[in-house]
Amino acid sequence: MRLPLRFSLYLLFLLLPCVAQAQADVPVGARAAALGNAAVTLHDLWALSNNIAGIADLKQPEVGAYVENRFGVRAFTTVALEAVYPTGKYGSYGLSLSRFGDELYSRQSVGLGVAHKLGQFSLGAKAEVWQIAVKGYGSRKAVTLSAGLQAEVIPDLYFGAYAYNLNQAKLADFEDERLPTIMKAGLAYRPYKKLLLAIETEKNIDYDADFKAGLEYTLLDDNLVLRTGFSTLTNKATFGIGFRARQLQVDYAFGSTTLLGQSHHLSLSYQFEKSK
């Protein structure tokens, strides 16, 4: 959907808090979106962006694509590509690419991450190069450093923590403009095989804390999954579904806020068979 320049700028300022949070560290993957983005404990391909420690549990190479649209506005679209290669003894390595925005305002990133499993603990670190561009004002680049931890506290109870932009990367000297620094911590519990409960607290140092929770229930011999979640800071309720066909995983999520409108999330991932 193309919007006139004046209306696009008005909408941008109207939704500025939302855009500011979306400038960097956007949770990736329709699974995470359906769980209200309570994803800090999850170990899947999308952990490459949600908590780098989570890729340490992957056993096979995997690639995926993700697209998200907020409020039906083309300018608020995120596209991401991710790939993870687990080596076993030497940890798992990941590459991520993402883009948000349109010709008026955009942000792009390229990231490299590594994670390693040590007993019941998984540790990870990631570096990303960000480019923020505003039409008529040029662009700025910055590098962010992030780190994550996951652990199985007791059987079926998982803890996760993630710190994004530990170095407080600066975009400009004017008003000391920096990318957001965000801390997350949460728990996930699997009372039985088909049910997962997740809770998480996220704190952007410039905003109030956000409490998130999600529920995932598996049907049809692990091939079909139903999900739901919510976020207190955005008053957002989310719902989603996931389907696996052999090595292909397809996930969709739908979110709604009372004021801003709806969002749609779609991700596809493919798991390769690791050569012996």
MODAVEN-V289593 format. One record per residue. RES is the residue in one small letter. PHI is phi in whole degrees, 0 to 359 (NA if undefined). OMEGA is omega as a letter, one per 30 degrees, with the letter a starting at -180 (999 if undefined). BURIAL is 1 if it has 24 or more other C-alpha atoms within 12 Angstrom, else 0. Layout:
BEGIN
res = {RES/RES}
phi = {PHI/PHI}
omega = {OMEGA/OMEGA}
burial = {BURIAL/BURIAL}
END
This chain:
BEGIN
res = {m/r/l/p/l/r/f/s/l/y/l/l/f/l/l/l/p/c/v/a/q/a/q/a/d/v/p/v/g/a/r/a/a/a/l/g/n/a/a/v/t/l/h/d/l/w/a/l/s/n/n/i/a/g/i/a/d/l/k/q/p/e/v/g/a/y/v/e/n/r/f/g/v/r/a/f/t/t/v/a/l/e/a/v/y/p/t/g/k/y/g/s/y/g/l/s/l/s/r/f/g/d/e/l/y/s/r/q/s/v/g/l/g/v/a/h/k/l/g/q/f/s/l/g/a/k/a/e/v/w/q/i/a/v/k/g/y/g/s/r/k/a/v/t/l/s/a/g/l/q/a/e/v/i/p/d/l/y/f/g/a/y/a/y/n/l/n/q/a/k/l/a/d/f/e/d/e/r/l/p/t/i/m/k/a/g/l/a/y/r/p/y/k/k/l/l/l/a/i/e/t/e/k/n/i/d/y/d/a/d/f/k/a/g/l/e/y/t/l/l/d/d/n/l/v/l/r/t/g/f/s/t/l/t/n/k/a/t/f/g/i/g/f/r/a/r/q/l/q/v/d/y/a/f/g/s/t/t/l/l/g/q/s/h/h/l/s/l/s/y/q/f/e/k/s/k}
phi = {NA/269/241/302/305/297/292/298/293/299/296/300/288/298/257/306/302/293/293/300/292/272/300/204/54/283/304/241/104/291/297/298/300/293/270/70/64/276/242/291/260/283/243/210/304/285/298/306/251/267/192/307/299/293/283/294/272/288/254/229/300/212/230/201/231/221/224/224/232/254/64/73/255/300/296/256/247/246/234/219/234/220/214/229/234/274/259/85/298/255/87/244/238/223/233/231/229/210/212/229/109/219/288/279/216/209/221/230/213/230/228/234/224/218/216/220/259/235/65/273/254/238/237/210/216/214/240/227/257/249/234/252/233/233/302/89/237/85/221/228/239/205/244/249/241/226/214/217/218/223/203/267/296/223/310/75/240/242/241/220/216/213/238/257/61/299/274/49/305/261/266/204/287/298/56/51/288/228/290/294/255/230/243/225/208/195/230/225/229/246/297/206/308/270/236/233/245/225/228/203/242/238/229/275/297/258/225/293/291/242/257/230/211/210/223/229/233/260/235/52/55/72/267/233/230/250/220/205/191/205/228/282/291/260/52/252/254/230/218/197/217/226/221/244/234/58/261/258/243/239/229/226/222/231/232/217/244/289/252/267/119/248/226/233/224/222/224/229/221/230/255/275/279/285/293/278}
omega = {l/a/l/a/a/a/l/l/l/a/l/a/l/a/a/l/l/a/l/l/a/a/a/a/l/l/a/l/a/l/l/a/a/l/a/a/l/a/a/l/a/l/l/a/a/l/l/l/a/l/a/a/a/a/a/a/a/a/a/l/a/l/a/l/a/l/a/l/l/l/l/a/a/a/a/l/l/l/a/l/a/l/l/l/l/l/a/a/a/l/a/a/a/l/l/l/l/l/l/l/a/a/l/a/l/l/a/l/l/a/l/a/l/l/a/a/l/a/l/a/l/a/a/l/a/l/a/l/a/l/l/a/l/a/l/a/l/a/l/l/l/l/l/l/a/a/a/l/l/l/l/a/l/a/l/l/a/l/l/l/a/l/a/l/l/a/l/a/a/l/a/l/a/a/l/a/a/l/a/l/a/l/l/l/a/l/l/a/l/a/l/a/a/a/l/l/a/l/a/l/l/l/l/a/l/a/l/l/l/l/a/l/a/a/l/a/a/l/l/l/l/a/a/a/l/a/l/a/l/l/a/a/a/a/a/l/a/l/a/l/l/a/l/l/a/a/a/l/l/l/l/l/l/l/a/l/a/a/a/l/a/l/l/a/l/l/l/l/a/a/a/l/a/a/a/999}
burial = {0/0/0/0/0/0/0/1/0/0/0/1/0/0/0/0/0/0/1/1/1/1/1/1/1/1/1/1/1/1/1/1/1/1/1/1/1/1/1/1/1/1/1/1/1/1/1/1/1/1/1/1/1/1/1/1/1/1/1/1/1/1/1/1/1/1/1/1/1/1/1/0/1/1/1/1/1/1/1/1/1/1/1/1/1/1/1/0/0/0/1/1/1/1/1/1/1/1/1/1/1/1/1/1/1/1/1/1/1/1/1/1/1/1/1/1/1/0/0/0/1/1/1/1/1/1/1/1/1/1/1/1/1/0/0/0/0/0/0/1/1/1/1/1/1/1/1/1/1/1/1/1/0/0/0/0/1/1/1/1/1/1/1/1/1/1/0/1/1/1/1/0/0/0/0/0/0/1/1/1/1/1/1/1/1/1/1/1/1/0/0/0/0/0/0/1/1/1/1/1/1/1/1/1/0/0/0/0/0/1/1/1/1/1/1/1/1/1/0/0/0/0/0/0/1/1/1/1/1/1/1/1/1/1/0/1/1/1/1/1/1/1/1/1/0/0/0/0/1/1/1/1/1/1/1/1/0/0/0/0/0/1/1/1/1/1/1/1/1/1/1/0/0/0/0/0}
END
